[in-house]
Amino acid sequence: MQREDFKEQVKVFISSNIDDKYKLIRESLKLLLEKTGMCKVYCFEEEPGSSTEVREAYLYHVGRSDLIVFLIDNKDGINSGTLLEVKRSRDLKKKCIFLFCNEKEKNITELQKEIINSPKGEKYKEVSEFSHMAEEAYKSVLADVVDIYLRYCGNIAGAIDNIGESKEKENIELKEKYSMVNKSIYKDLTYIKNILYKYVLNFNNEIEAKDNFNLYAGLLFEVLLGNIKYSSENFEKLTEEIIKLHRGKLKTVINQRLKAMSYYWQGNIEAAIEVLTETMALANKTKVIPRWVVNDIAIDLRNLAYIRDEYNNVICFENDGQKMLDSSEESVYFPVLDRMTSNYYESCFKDYLKELIKSPTTVNIGGVTNVLDNIANVFVVALVYGSITHIYCIRDRLSLYLKYLSLNTRDHRVYCATVKMLLLKGKSKDLYNFVNIYGEYTDAINNNDISEWINTVENIPIEYRKLNSKLLLMGAFGYYFSDEQFEDYFADVKAEIRIWTAEQFAGDIIAKEYIKVIKNLQKRISLNDTLEVAYLFRQKNLKRWYNDIFDMLQDISIDEKEDLKILKKYIEWLNECLADHEIVEGVSKLPYAIQTIRLQLKDAEELDDKVKNVYPEFFEKIYKLNVLTHEKEELNYYIKKCVGDIVERNNTQGKDGKYSGYMDDPYRTLENIFNDEMEELDNKLVENLCNAVCETLKLETQTIDSKISALELVVILNIMYSNNPIIANMGNQILNEYEEYPIGHKAFFKRAYTKHVQKCIYTLLKVAKKEIDKVKIIEFFAELYDCQNAETILILQFMRRFFSAIEKKEIHIEGKECFLQYLFEGVRNENRNIRCWSYINLMELVSIESEFEEVVLNAICKAMDDETYDIKVSVLSRLKNIQGHEKLVDYIIAKGKVDNHYWVRKIAENSV
């Protein structure tokens, strides 16, 4: 059988440790597979010299392959390179075949254990002799080749209808009154549509443009999608083709609109506005030009004026375009395009309905091409009439559909296309919300994706919007940059920001996004770089963003090895800020930033007196309690103060129907104080505290959030001080009278605080006081499954504090298995916050009950493959609590070391 017999071949990647022992096996397997003519095999030895990092070179080929073959000798174990390839192939849902040689080591590896226990159905084979590895791998691959051809491993490619055989459902009919363009221009847009198919669906089929219009319109479409930079030369040729389609006065108007569009794509907004102003005046006085054309020019003029105003830090609701629209007696519409836009939304809605009512076993997204076809149609109509706004709005429509498609298919290629479109749009909230919702699959991002997004941003023509998108890219994905990418890109951004501080264009957008970048990436950015941003903003007198700056400084973390000169300079700068009356009066975050540095630097006492003099109330209520060490008398002072606040709020809350919301929580402050066990309690003070808390629970006028906080305090007190008779009696009293307590008034802006949560905390009090049997505990957890997400998160947050107190006092509690089962349900929840808190609680539970270690570690091992970075960081940072199962722990850490996310890698490296 000759290779020429197969037009398309299966791309096979061979993965193994890199040494002479494996080299012969890899070369033998490659020779066997390629002799069939069905396979194209990648071996690392054949990789040519390249400037690309070695790691990225072979990961790139993993992404390009259809099948990954892993050759593993149990005796040698699995090195970080192979583990990285395993992770990448799983991230991209590649088909994998694992071969494990047990000739010299019969004990199976942690990876094989993982495959055996995994529901994913990954294929593996055990080989008794290492010399047989190539032959057994060859047999396994051939058995899989037919399946690959029948069901190509990409999620989308196998689900889409055959476009070559599909027919257009309907030709675009242009029967509207003012249609002046021959409708034949819309009949065959295969070339333009194929550009969109490649962008969204990663199609590789190449189609030639049937004429110059399709060729140059396609090139502009590539510009719109962020694939290439704008070319004036290409646009001139496109203009020539479009002008041929028009006649009469409209021809002149369209030519002017296209001239304005050319300026827009060059980033010259002022020139575009000037041309559109002249064009609108010309069209308005020419009676043969339809009114909808004049209005559409006015829309372009208005929207370009908004871009100019945004750049100039101006808010203006009146401009020439808006005035024209306000004076027009005719409704705003676009005859041909409105119908096509309607078709687009109808296709989207049909797709959505189809997804809602489909069988759980069905995978079908054949309607994707219909939606994309409608987008291409809208683009061509908008282009033919020279509408800047309607062409730009394609990004809005496409990003909306891509978000739906990405969340529905969870395909990494669609995800990358969605992010590209959101970066082009440049809306911070849209991008961050999507990244957060997309969740665990985000960690499939690699350096190649980052490079693609960097290139997309570089193609944005309007300079301030390009800078904004650069900041969005860094802020959302900075931890996924390679070290080299990050160093170069961050240096570039810093240089641009220095220029910006002199001109301060688009101030609100650029300043807030840059501060957000620094705030988000503090685990990767040096302390000096963070502080230099603060110094720069003050030096340039950018007062408007001081609060954002000090909010950023609240999150700084000081390394023990930090340069003392940097710290000394920062403390001096803080002292200068404290001496600046304008900053003190106008910046609420300053004292909190000082508290952050003071908590980490014990030799910065000089700040204490300054804070005391400048912020006396803050010093007494917050700073002093958090920062300074306290003797018993001082702690009693704070306890007494918190009890006084509780009593006062019990007396005033709900009086005459009036309710107040408070920024502080005296119950939680007391919980923090009592969490560090005090050697001796003032019984009179404890009695006052217990009376105040019981009064909170009994009052109908108190708010439900205060009642829940009070009940949480009761639980912690009864764990930490179970031998104190006053506290024990309070707990018993609440258990006896709880059913009679009123629910309380609805909490302010706190929908998580409900009767359901209140009952859950009450049940945990029963568990702490051993006043509940296993059957009741099972009933309790059955009720928890009915909670809303916000309620569940609140319960899990308290559960962590509950477990922490139980561990400190080494108390035995009933129903630990029920807690374990509930938390395992939590780690499967769609909500990432619920999953995160469930994993944290599993780690806390292991500290209480060591017999759960293995089952919890297996769950964590799986989480290291497909969970979000914050969950990985949470579990890795708690591995030190695990006493046994060294091999499994080491395997988890090894996974962390090869993670795509910088922070995860650093935590894993520090866990050794």
N, C-alpha and C positions, 0 to 999 in steps of 0.2 A: 504494500500500500504506500503510495507516494504522498508527500505532503501537499502537492499541488491539488490533490483530490478535494481538499477542504478549504473553502474560501474563508471561513471563520474557524479559529482554533481556540481551544480552552487554554487560558493563561494559568499556569501552575507556578506557585512560589514554593521553593523548598527551604524550610527553616530548620536550623540545628545549631549546636555549638560550633564555633569556628576554630578548628584545628585540623591537623593532618588526618586524624582518625576518621573524621566525618567527611573530609574532602573526597575521598575515593567513593564513599557511599552516595554522596550528592551527584558526583559526575556520572556514576553508573546509572542512577535513577533518571537523570536528565537524558542520557543516551537512549535508554529503553523507551521513555515516553515520547521523545521526539521522533523516533523511528516509526511510530504509528502514524505520524502525519496529523494527528488530532490535537496535539498539545504544543504549546509554546512555553518553555520552561525558563524560569529565572533562577540563576545561581549567583551568589554574591561574588564569586571569583571572577565572573565575566563583567562585572561593573567597571566601566571605563573611568579614567581619572576625571575628577569633577571638583568644582569649588563648593558643591553642596556638602553639608555635614554627612558623615557616613551613616549615622542613625537615620537621618531624614531620607537618604537615598534609598535604603532598603524598605523603609516604611512607605515611601511613595509607591514602590512596586507591590507591596502588600495591598495597597488600595486599588491598584490597577489589575490585580489578579482575580480569577474566578474561583480558584481552589488553592488552599494553603495546606501543605503537607509538613507536619512537624515530626522530626526524627529525634527521639530522646532516649538516651541510655540512663536507666535508673541509677546506675553507679555514679555517673557524672553529675546528675542533677540538672537543673535548668538555670542557665545564666540569665543575666538581666536583658541581654539583647533578644533572646528567644521569648522571654516573658513579655517584653515590649511588643513583639510581633503577635503574640497570643492576644494581648489586650487590643491591639489595633484591629486585628481580624474580627474580634468579637464586637468591637465598637461599630464596625461597618457591616456586621451581620454576614460575614463571608463564610462560605462552606469550608470546613476544616476536617482534616483526617490526622489523627494523632497515632503515632506508632511508638510503643514503649518497649525497649529491650530489657528483659529481666535475666539475662544470662549470668551476670555477676552480682546482681542485687535483686532479691525477690520482693523486698518491701516496696510497695508502690509509692510513687511520688504524691505530694499534696495536689499537684495538678490533676493526676489521674483520679484521685479520690473525688476531686471537685467535679470532673466530667461524669463519673459514675453517679453521683448524687444530683446532678443537674437535670432539670426538666427540658433543657434545650435540645436534647437528643444529639449531641456532638458524637461523631464516630471515632472509635479508637480500636487499636488492635495490639495485642501483646505478642512480641517476637522473642523466641527462645534463644536465638543466636544472632549476634551483631552482624555477622557476615551475610545474613539473610534479609537485612533491613531493606535494601534496594529492591529485591525481588518482591517482598511482601507489600512494600509501598506501591510498586508498579501495579500489582493485582488490585489493590484497593482503589487506586486512582481510576483504572479502566472501568471498574464496577460503578464508579460514580459519574463518569463522563456522560453517559446517556441521560442520567437524571439532570445533569447541568444543562444539557441542550434542551430538555423538555421544560425545565423550570429554572430559568436563568436566575442566578442568586440575588440580583437586585430586586428589591420589593416592588418597584414600580414597573420595570421593564416587562415583567411577566404579566402584569395586570392590565396594561393598556391595550386597547383594541388595535388591530393592525391598521396603521394609518394608510399604508400603501393601498389597501383594499377598500378603505372606507370612502364613502362618497359624501360630498357636501349635502347637507340636508336641504338647504335652500340657497339659491343664488341671491345676492343682494339686489333688491329691486329699488330703483331710485325713481319713484313716481311723484315725489314731492314737487310742489309748484315751482320752487326756485332751483331745481337741480339744473346746473349748467355744465356739468362734467359728464362725459360719456361713461356710462356705467361699466363698460368693458374693462376699465382700469381696476375694478374690484373683483373681477371674475377669477383670476388666478394669482393668488398671493402666496403660493407654495413656498417660495424662497424666503419671504419675510416670516411666514409662520414657522418655518423650520428653524430660524434663528431663535425663536421663542421656545420651541421644543428642546433645542440643545441647552438653552439657558435653564429651563425648569426641570427637564426630564433626562438631561445628559445624553440625548440622542447623538449618535456618531455619523449618521448618514449625511453625506454632502450632496447638496442640490445646487445647480447652477441657476443664476438669475436669467429669466427669459428675455429681459430687455434692460435698458439703462435705468428706467424708472425704478424697477424692482431692485437693481443693484445698488443704486445710490440711496434709495429709501431704506434699504436694508442696512447700509452703513450708518445712517442716522439712527436707526433703531438700535444698533449696537451701542451707539453713544448714549442713547436714552437708558439702556440697560447697564451702563457703566463698564462695558467690555473694552471700549477703545476711546481714545481722545478724539475730540472734534477736529475735523479738517475743513478749512474754508474752501479749499480747492474742490473737495468732493461735494460740498454743499452748493457751490456755484453750478456744478453739473446737474445736481438734483433740481435746482431752481429752473434751469433751462427746460428740463423735462416737465415740470409742473406747469410752467407758463404755457406750454403747448396745449394744455388741456382746457385753457380758459380763453375767453374772447371778450371784446368790448371793454367797457369801463372796469368791469370786474378784474380783468387781466392786470390792469395797472394797480388796482388795490391789492390784489394777491401778491404781486411782485414786491410791493412795499412791505407787506406783512412778512414775507419771507426774508426781506432785508433785515427787518427788526429781529426776526428769529435767529438770523445769523449772528447778530450782535449779542443776543441772549446767550447763545452757545459759546461765544467767545468770552462771556463774563462781563461784557460792557453794557451794563444796565442803563446808564444815562443815555448812551447813543440809541439803544432800543426804544427808550421812552420818547426821545425826540422824534424818531421816525414814526412811531405809532401815533403821536400827537398830530403830526402832519397828515397821516393816512386817515385818521378818524375825521379830521376836518374835510378832507377830500371826499370821503365816502358819504359823509353826512349831507353835503350839498349836491351830490349826484343822485338824482331821483331814481335812476334805474338800478341802483345798488339796493338790494333787499335790506329791510330794517334789521333783520336778525344778524346780518353781516356787520353792520355798524355797531350793534350791541356787543357782538363777539369781540370786535376790536377794542371796545370800551372795557370789556372784562380783562383783556390782556393788559391794557394800559393801567387799570386799577391795580392788578396784581403785581406788576412790575414796580409800581409806585410803592407798594407795601414792602417789597424787597429793598428798595432804596432807603425807605424810612427805617427799616430794621437795621440796616448798615449804619445809618446816621444816628441811631438811638432816639428816634422820633416816633411818637404815636400820633397818627393823623388819619382821621376817618373821612376826610374830604380830599378828593383829587379830581383831575379832569375826567378820568374814566368813570368814577362813581357819579359825578355830576351828570354826565351824559346818560347813564343808566337811570338815574332818578328822574330825568326830564323826559325819558322815552315813554310814550303811551302804549307801546307794544311790549308784551311779556317777553322775557328772555328765553330764547329757545334756539336749537340748532337742528333743522329739519331732518337731515340724514343721520347725523351723529346721535341724536337723541334716541332714535330707534335702535341703533346698534348698541348703545349703552344699556338700553332696556333689555336687549337680547343677552348681554353679558350678565347682568344681575339675575335674569331669569335662569340662565345656565348654572350660575352659582347656587341659586336657591334649589334647583332640581337636584344638583349634586348633594347638597346638604340633606334634603329630604330622603334621597336614596340611601344615604349613609344611616339615617335614623331608623329606617324601616327594613334594612337588609337583614338577612339571616346572620347569626353570629359566625357561621362557618364560611361566609362569602367574603371574598376579597375582590373588589371590582371598582376601579376608578377610571373606567373607560370614558367618562364624561370630561376628563381633564382637557383633552384636545379641543372639544367644543368651546370650552371657556377660553382657552388660549387663542383659538381662532377668532373669537369675538373681540379680544383685546387687539389682535393684529388689524382687524377691520376698523376698529375705532382709531387706531394710530394712522392708518392710511387716509381716512376721511379728514381727520384733524390736520394732517400734513398737507393734503391737497388744497385746503382752504386757509392754510397758514396760521392755524390757531396755536399759540404758545401754551395757553392755559390747558387746553384739552390734551395736548401731547404730554405736558407735565403731569396731569391728573392720571395718566396711565400708570405712573408709579404708585399712586394711591390705590388704584383698583387692583393692580397686580400684587402689591404687598398684602392687601387684604385677603386675596385668594390664596396666596402662597402661605400665609400664616395658617389658614384653615387646612390646606393640603399638607403642610409640614406636621401639624399636630395630629392629623388623621393618619398619615402614613408612617411617621417617625423615620423617614428616609434622610440620611445625612446629606445627600446631594441637594434635596429640596430645601433642607435647613440652611445650607450654605447660600443658596439662591435667595432665600428669604432675608437672611442677614444682609446680603449685598443690597437688596432693594431698600431695606430699612436704613442702612447707612447712607444711601443716596437721598432718601427722604430727609434724614437728619433730625428726626423727632426723638428726643431723648426718652420720653415716657413710653413711646411705642416700642423702641428697641429693648429697653430694660424690662418692660412687662413681658414681652415675648420670650426673652432669654430666661426669665424667672419661671414662666409657665411651662416652657419646654422641658425644664428640669434635667433629669439624669442624662439624657441623651446629649446634652451640651458637651460632655467630657469626651466626645469622639473628635473634637476639634484638634487639629495638629498644625504644624508650621506651614504646610502647604496651603491650608485654608486661610491662615493669617496672611500669607503672601498674596493670595488672590484678593482678599478684602483690601489690603493696602493698595494694590493696583487699582481697584475700583474707586477708592477714595481719591486717588491721584487724578482720576479722570473727571472729577467734578470741576466745572468751569468757573463758578463764582467763588472767589478766593476765601471769603469769610465763612462760606458754607463748607468749603473743603476743610478749613481748620476745625470747624465745629464737628464734622464727621470724623476727623482724625482723633479728636478728643473722645468722641463716642466709642470709636474702635478701641482705643487704649483703655478707657474706663470699663467697658463691658468685657473685654477679652485680653487685657494686659497680662494676665497670669498664664495665658496660653502661648505667648510669644516665646521664641527661642531666646537664649541669652543675647545672641548677636542682634536679632531683630529688635529686641527690647532696647538695648543700648543705643542703637542707631536711631530708632524711631523716637525714643524719649528725648534724645539730644536735639533732634529736629524740632520736636514740639516745644521744648524749652526756648529754643532760639526764636521760634515764631511768636511765642507769648511775650518775649522781651520786646519785640517789634510792636505787638498789640498794645502793650502797656503805654506806649508812647502815643498811639493813635486812638485807642479805646473804641474801635468800631464794633458794632453789634455787641455792646457791652454785656447785657444781661445773659445772652446766650453763651458767649465765650468764657466769661469769668466763672459762671456757675459750673460749666462743664469742666473747666480746667481744675477747679477746686475739687470737684467730684472725682476726677482722675486721681489726684494726689491722695484723697481720702480713701478711695477704693484700693489703691495699690501700695499702701504703706508697708505691707509685708515684703514688697519687692523693691521699693524705693528707699534710698538711704535717708536717715534722719536729717542729714545736712540738706539734701534736696528738698525735703518737706519744709524745713524751716526757712530755706531761701525763698520759697513761695510767699510765706508770711512776711518776710522782710521786704520783698519786692513790692507787695501790695501796699504796705505802709509807706515805703519810700516814695511810691508814686501817688500816695494820698488817695487810694481807691477806697474811700470810706464806706461806700455803698455795700461793699462785700466783706466788711470786717467781721460781721457775725458769722458768715460762712467760713471765714478763715479760722476763727477761734473754735468753731464747731469741728473743723478738720483737726485742729490741734488737740482736741479732747481725746482723739483716738491714737495719738502717737505712743509708740512703745520703745522703751530705751533698753538697748543691749548693754550687758555688763561690761563689754569691751569698748563701749562708745568713747570717742575722743573727748577728754575733759574740756578742751578748748571750745568745742562745739556746744557743750552743755552750759559752760560759763557764759558764752555769748548769748545763748537763749534766755538764761535767767536775767541777765542784764537787760535784754530787750523787753522781757515781761515787766521788769521794774519800771522801764520807761513808759510802757503802756499804762501801768497803774498810776503813773504821775500825770498822764494825759487826761484832763477832765472830760474832754469830748468823747474819748473812748469809753471811759468809766460810765458816763451817763447814757451812752447810746448802744453799748455792746453788752448784751446780757450773758454771752457765752464766755467772756474773759475769765471770771472766777473759776469756772469749771475746767478750763484749760490749765489754769494754775494748779488746781487740785490734782489733775492728772499727773503733771510733772512732779508734784510734791509727794504723791503716793509712791513714786518710783525712785525718788532721790531723797535719801534720809538726811543728806548734808545740805539741804536747801532751806534750812530753818529761817533764813532771812526773809523769805516770802511770807511767813506766817504773820508777822507783825504788820506787814503791808496790807495783807488781806483783811486782818482784823480792823485796821484803821479805815480802809476804803469801803469794805463790805461788811460792816459789823453784824448785820442780821444773818447774812449768808455764813459768816464765820461761826456764829454761835449755833445755828440750826443744822448746818451740813458739814462745813469744812472741818471744824474742830472734832466732830464725832468720827468722821471718816479718816482723818489724817493723823491726829495725835494719839498717843497711847494714853490709857485712862486707868486711874485707880478706881477702887470700888465706889468711892463717894461721887466721882464724876459720872460713872455709869448710872448710879442711882438718880443723879440729877436728870439725866436724859430719859430714864424710865419714867420719872415723876412728870417730866414735861410732856412726854407722849401720852401718858394716862390723862393728864390735864386736857390735852387736845381732844382725846376721845370723849371725855365727859362733856366738854363744851359742845362738840358736834352732836352728841346725843341730845343735848338740851335745845339746840337751835335748828337742827335739820328737820325740815317739814313743818316748822312752826308757821302758822298762818298760811300754810300751803306753799311756802317758799323753800326751794332746795338749792344747794350750792355744790359746785364741783371743786375738788382740791387737787393741787399739784403733788402734794406729799401724801404718804400713807403711814400713819403712826403705828398701825398694826404690823406692817412689814418691817419698819425700823426696829420695833421691839423684837420681832422674830430674829432679825440679824444680831441684835445684842445678846439674846438668850441662846443663840445657836452655838456660841462659844461658851461652854459650860462655866458658869460662875460658881466659885467655891462655896460662897455663903450668900444666901438671899435675905433681904430685909422683908420679914414676914408681913409687916404692916403695909409696905409698898406692894407686895405681891397680892395682899388681900384687896387693896384698892384697885389694882390692875384687874383681878378676876371679877370684881363687882362691875367695873366699867365694861368689860368685854361681855359679860352676861346681859347687862342692860342693852348693849348694842343688839344682841340677838333677839331680845324680847320686844324691842320697840317696833311698832308698825310703821313709824315715820322714818326709820333709818333706811338708807339705800341698800339694795341687795349686794352691791360690790363691797360695801363696808362690812356687811354680815359675813360674806365669804372670807374676806381678809381676817376678820375676827376669829372665824372658825378655823382657818389655817393656823393662826397663832395658837389657838387652844391645842391643836394636834401636836405641834412642835413642842409646846410646853409640857404636854403629858408624856412625850417620849423622853425629853432631856431631863425632866425633873419629876419622874413618876413617883419618887419617894417623898416628895413634898406634900403634906396632907392638904394644904389649902388648894394647890393645883389639882391634886387627885380628886378632891371633893367637887371642884368646879367641873372637871371632866365628867364625873358621875352625874352631877346635876343636869348638865346639858344632854347627856344620853337619855335621862329620864324624861326631860321636858321638851325635847327637840320637836316632837310632833305638834306641840301646842304653839310653837314660835311662828309668828307671821312671816311671810316671804320677804317683805320689804318693798320699798319703792324702786321702780325701774332705774337702772344705773345710767349716768350721763355718758353717751357715746361709747358704751362698753357692752356690746351685744353678747359678748362671751359670758358675762355674769348673769347666770340664770338659776332658776330653781333646781334644774338638773345638776348643775355644778355644785350647788350648795349641798345637795343630798349626797353627792359623791365624796365631798370633803368630810361630811358627817360619818359616812361609812368607813373612811380611813381612820377616823377617830376610834371607831369601834375596833378596827383591826389593831391599832396601837395599844388599846386598853384590853385586848384579848376578850372582847365581849361579843364575838361573832364566830359562828361555825363555818365549815367549808361550804355547806350548801348555800348559806346566805351570801358567801363571798362569790360563788358561781352566779347567783342571781344578780348580784351587784354588777359583775362584769358583763352579764348579758344586757343589762340596761345601758351600759356605757356605749354599746355599739349603735345606739340610737342617737348619740350626741351629734350635734353639728360640728363642723371643723373647728370653729372658733372655741367652742366649749371643750373639745378634745385637747386642743393645744394648751388651754389653761389648766386642765386636769393633769396633763403630762408634765407641765412645768412644776406644779406643786408636788407631783409624785417623785420628781428628782430630789426635791428638798426633803421629802418624807423618807426616801431611801437613805439619804445622806445622814439624817438624824438617827435612823435605825442602825446604820453601820457604826456610828460613833459610840452608841450605847450598847452595841452588840446584843441587841434584843432579838429574840426569836418571834417571828410572826407566822400566822397561819396562811395557807393559800398561796404560797410563793409560786406554785405551778400555774395558778390562775393568772397571776401577774405576768408570768413568762408567756403564756398563750396570748394574752391581750396585747402585749408588746410586740409579739411576732405578727399579729394582725396589723399592728400599727406600721411596721416597716414595709408592709405591702400597700399602704394607703397611697392614693394618687397625690395627696398634698405633701410637698417636700418638707414643710415644717413639722407635720405630724410624724413623718418618717424620721426626721432628724432627732426629735425629742424621744421617739421610741428607741432608737439606737442608743442614745445617751442613757436612758433608763435601763436598757439591757446591760450596759456596762456597770451601772450602779448596782443592779441586781446581782451581777456576778460577784461583786465585792462582798455581798451579804451571803450568797449561796454559791460556793465554789463548784458544786456538782453540775451547775449549768454552764460551766466554762466552755466545754467542747461544742455544744450545740450553738451557743452564742457566737463563738469564734468562727464556726462554719458559715453562719449568716453574715458575719462581717467580711469574711473572705469573698463571698459573693458580692457584697456591697462594693468592694474595692474594684470590681469590674464595671458596674453599671450605675453607681450612685453619683450624686452631686458632690462637688468638691467640699462643701461645708460639712456634709455627713462624714466624708472620709477623714477630714481634719479632726472632727469630733471624736471619732473612734480611735484614730491613730494616737491622739494625744492622751488617751486613757488606757492604752495597752499596758502601761507600767503597772496597772493594778492586777494584771493577770500573773498568776504564780507558776502555772504549769504549761504544758503543751507548747514547748519551745519551738518545735519544727513548724507548727501551724502559725504561731506568732511571727516567726521569721519569714514565712511565706507571705503573710499579710504585709509585713514591712517591705519585703522585696517588691511586691506589687505597687506599694506607695512610691517607692524610689523611681519607678519607670512611668509614673502617671504623667499625663499631659499637663497637669496643672502645677505651676511652680510651687505654690504654698504646700500642696500635698506632698510633693517631693521633699521639701525642706523639713516638714514635720516628720516624715518617714526617716530621713537621714539622722535627725536628732533623737529618734526613738531607739537607735542602736545602743 
